[in-house]
Amino acid sequence: MKRLASLLSFLILFLLTGVNAQIPQILTQAKTPEEVGFSSERLKKLDAHFQDIVDKGIAPNIVTLIARKGKIVHEKASGYSNLENKTPLKKDDIFRIASQSKLITTVGLMMLFEEGKFFLDEPISKYIPSFKNAKVLVSYDEKEKIGASILPDLPNQPLLSVSY
């Protein structure tokens, strides 16, 4: 549930930024958030939400930047760049971001789904033939580094039924 809340928060920020990846923009600071259609009060709630995530230990740090119409509306760093030393995070600290390919792929797939390019109850093997006879690993022997048990072929039935 915590991961879902964090992912949803990230997606909301990602979608609100209005970033156009094809056209590079030089961002300038907005005088007020209201200048480009944002609420200062609601941005404060966003800060409190992200600070709560840091305080609860869900994430060690969070950097937010929201821009619209070429203007930076909000920029803040919460948390620590070094958790052990409690070194406060700066807005320009550099850190590794891993596994963003899953997020980008998911957003791309959901866009294709919205366009009707595929349906969620279709077998993956229709698009990736190597998944046609997939098997499921039930347990793994860490010592031997092998799968201890593999289920036989799965029935060719969707696990999720979707009505349109």
C-alpha positions in Angstrom: 0.0 0.0 0.0 2.9 2.3 0.8 4.5 1.6 -2.5 1.3 2.3 -4.3 0.9 5.6 -2.5 4.4 6.6 -3.4 4.0 5.5 -7.0 0.7 7.4 -7.3 2.4 10.5 -5.9 5.2 10.2 -8.4 2.8 9.7 -11.3 0.7 12.7 -10.3 3.8 14.9 -10.2 5.1 13.5 -13.4 1.8 14.2 -15.1 1.5 17.7 -13.6 4.9 18.9 -14.7 3.8 19.4 -18.3 7.3 18.5 -19.4 7.7 18.1 -23.2 10.6 15.8 -23.8 10.9 16.7 -27.5 11.3 20.5 -27.1 14.0 21.6 -24.7 12.9 24.4 -22.5 14.7 26.9 -20.4 12.8 27.2 -17.1 12.5 30.4 -15.1 11.2 30.8 -11.6 7.5 31.8 -11.4 6.8 34.8 -9.1 3.9 32.9 -7.6 2.4 29.5 -8.2 -0.9 31.3 -8.9 0.8 33.0 -11.9 0.6 29.8 -13.9 -2.5 28.3 -12.3 -1.3 26.5 -9.2 -2.4 27.0 -5.6 0.2 27.9 -3.0 -1.9 26.3 -0.3 -2.2 23.0 -2.2 1.5 22.9 -2.9 2.1 23.2 0.9 -0.1 20.1 1.3 2.1 18.3 -1.2 5.2 19.3 0.8 3.6 18.0 4.0 2.7 14.7 2.2 6.2 14.1 1.0 7.7 15.1 4.3 5.4 12.6 6.0 6.7 9.9 3.6 10.3 10.8 4.7 9.4 11.0 8.4 7.8 7.5 8.3 10.9 6.1 6.7 9.1 5.0 3.4 11.7 7.0 1.4 15.0 8.5 2.6 14.6 11.6 0.4 12.3 13.2 -2.2 13.0 16.0 -4.6 10.1 17.7 -6.3 10.1 20.1 -9.2 6.9 21.2 -10.8 6.9 23.4 -13.9 4.3 24.8 -16.1 4.4 27.0 -19.1 8.2 27.3 -18.8 8.0 28.5 -15.2 9.2 26.6 -12.1 6.2 26.7 -9.8 7.6 24.6 -7.0 11.0 23.0 -6.1 11.9 21.4 -2.8 14.2 18.8 -1.3 13.0 16.7 1.7 15.0 14.1 3.6 18.6 13.3 3.7 21.4 12.7 1.2 23.1 10.6 3.9 20.7 9.0 6.2 23.3 7.8 8.8 24.7 11.3 9.3 21.4 13.0 8.8 22.9 15.3 6.1 20.0 17.3 4.6 19.3 16.8 1.0 19.9 19.7 -1.4 17.8 20.4 -4.5 20.9 19.9 -6.7 22.2 16.7 -5.0 22.9 13.9 -7.5 21.7 10.4 -6.7 21.0 7.2 -8.6 17.5 6.6 -9.9 16.9 2.9 -10.6 14.2 0.9 -12.3 12.4 3.8 -14.1 12.1 1.6 -17.2 9.1 -0.2 -15.5 7.3 3.1 -14.9 7.9 4.4 -18.4 6.9 1.0 -20.0 3.7 0.9 -17.9 2.7 4.4 -18.9 3.4 3.6 -22.5 1.3 0.3 -22.3 -1.6 2.1 -20.7 -1.6 4.7 -23.5 -1.7 1.9 -26.0 -4.5 0.2 -24.1 -6.5 3.5 -24.1 -6.0 3.6 -27.9 -7.4 0.1 -28.2 -4.2 -1.4 -29.5 -4.5 -4.4 -27.1 -6.8 -5.7 -24.4 -5.8 -6.6 -20.8 -7.3 -10.1 -21.1 -5.2 -11.1 -24.2 -2.4 -13.5 -23.7 1.1 -11.9 -23.7 2.2 -14.6 -26.1 0.2 -12.8 -28.8 2.7 -10.0 -28.7 5.8 -11.8 -27.3 5.8 -15.3 -28.8 8.5 -16.6 -26.4 5.9 -16.4 -23.6 3.6 -19.0 -25.2 4.4 -21.9 -23.0 5.3 -20.0 -19.8 5.7 -21.9 -16.6 5.6 -20.5 -13.0 8.4 -20.9 -10.5 6.8 -22.0 -7.2 9.9 -22.2 -5.0 13.6 -21.5 -5.3 16.4 -23.3 -3.5 18.9 -20.5 -2.6 21.6 -22.9 -1.8 21.4 -24.9 -5.0 20.5 -21.8 -7.1 17.8 -23.8 -9.0 14.0 -23.8 -9.2 12.8 -26.6 -6.9 9.3 -26.9 -8.4 7.7 -25.6 -11.5 4.0 -25.7 -12.3 3.0 -27.4 -15.5 1.6 -25.4 -18.4 -1.0 -22.9 -17.3 -4.4 -23.1 -18.7 -5.0 -20.7 -21.7 -7.5 -18.7 -19.7 -7.1 -15.1 -18.5 -6.6 -14.8 -14.7 -8.5 -11.5 -14.9 -11.8 -11.1 -16.6 -12.5 -7.6 -18.0 -15.8 -6.3 -19.3 -16.0 -3.6 -21.9 
